[in-house]
Amino acid sequence: MNSFRLSALILALNIKQPVTLISGRYLNFVYASKVAINLIYLAPMNIHSTFWREFLSEKDLKKGTTTLGLVCKDGIVMATEMRATMGNLIGHKTTKKLFQISDNMGLTVAGLVGDAQMLARWLSAEVKLYELKNGRQMSLKAASTLMANIMNGRRYMPFWVQLLLGGIDSEGSHVYSLDAAGGSIPDKYQTTGSGSPFVYGVLEDRFKENMTVAQGKELGVRALVAAMKRDSASGDGISMCVINSKGYHPVSPDELKKIETNLEA
């Protein structure tokens, strides 16, 4: 049997019936009689009940999102679509997945809305406190390390998110991908969510080193449109920002519509 290091308490296991522990992908308590079941599982899955056991299913917690971040020679482009799904249901059509953290950085989120919004508020507060105490902006490396440490501290009961942190500092432009276990990886372009395979197909073909922000905005729209056409869990419009030496700048819906129209021509 595999060993598990649990960071949480198993609560309310107050029964007298025989119990069998099944390890592997699941950590299940299977009872010999028809009673309530309690368990802990170490991955972001939903709980489903059967007559004899409770278990967690990956496919039934499948969510949908597409986000991206691009490093350009004169700044950063970050963008998301705006659909929120609950299984097969489109739960919301104007979901905010792009957050301004400070004047020099932004955050895109994929995963559970509650976890994502809380982490965005947490990081924004920490960055502002740093700026007040030190009188200067926090670097992207420091902010990504801070968020990675926060998420790694919950790796056994994780936040169900994947994040992109992007921005500009004294060392240049950066985009970091952060996973639920606290991994932090910088790259020239990144994408997350269920539509990311389609976005990567576009970016691998069209991304170029030292492209301008104007070219990055066009590429970002092209990639998200491709994802929204093929990923049913992504859609309902685009939210985009540019981060450069002058600050954080949301891209207006009219400009996004103009770019999309030009791509269709």
Secondary structure, DSSP 8 states (H G I E B T S, - for coil): ------SS--------S-EEEE-SS--EEEESSS-------SSS-EEEE-SS-EEEESGGG-----EEEEEETTEEEEEEE--EEETTEEEESS---EEEEETTEEEEEEE-HHHHHHHHHHHHHHHHHHHHHHSS---HHHHHHHHHHHHHTTTTS---EEEEEEEEETTEEEEEEE-TT--EEEESEEEESTTHHHHHHHHHHH--TT--HHHHHHHHHHHHHHHHHH-TTS-S-EEEEEEETTEEEE--HHHHHHHHHHHH-
